[in-house]
Amino acid sequence: MAEEQRGDAAGYVTVEIYDQIYHLSGQNTEQIRELAARVDAKMRAVAAQGRTVDSLRVAVLAALNLADELAQAGGADALLGHARAANLRGLLDEVLEEDWKTGS
């Protein structure tokens, strides 16, 4: 679960995403914590579907899902980005399905 481990006055915050610790900096540490929590939740949702246990693939699928959500939130102007995200997600699903079948 993404959560703040510590923060300091210089704008640094330590978060946990998918059981990994990250030390991040930025002007808005609360936003960093919120984004980390969202990424963590999305990665856990992807992993819960049971298609892969590889954390890199979980991260890529989570990123594609978040990009898709962002594209949908952008409305008509983001339609092309939404279509590309959906296409990439489909292609990655095909690769993962092949890996699952071959046991890679």
Secondary structure, DSSP 4 states (H G I P E B T S, - for coil): ---EEEE-TTSEEEEEETTEEEEEE-S-HHHHHHHHHHHHHHHHHHHHTTS---HHHHHHHHHHHHHHHHHHHTGGGGHHHHHHHHHHHHHHHHHHHHHHHHT-
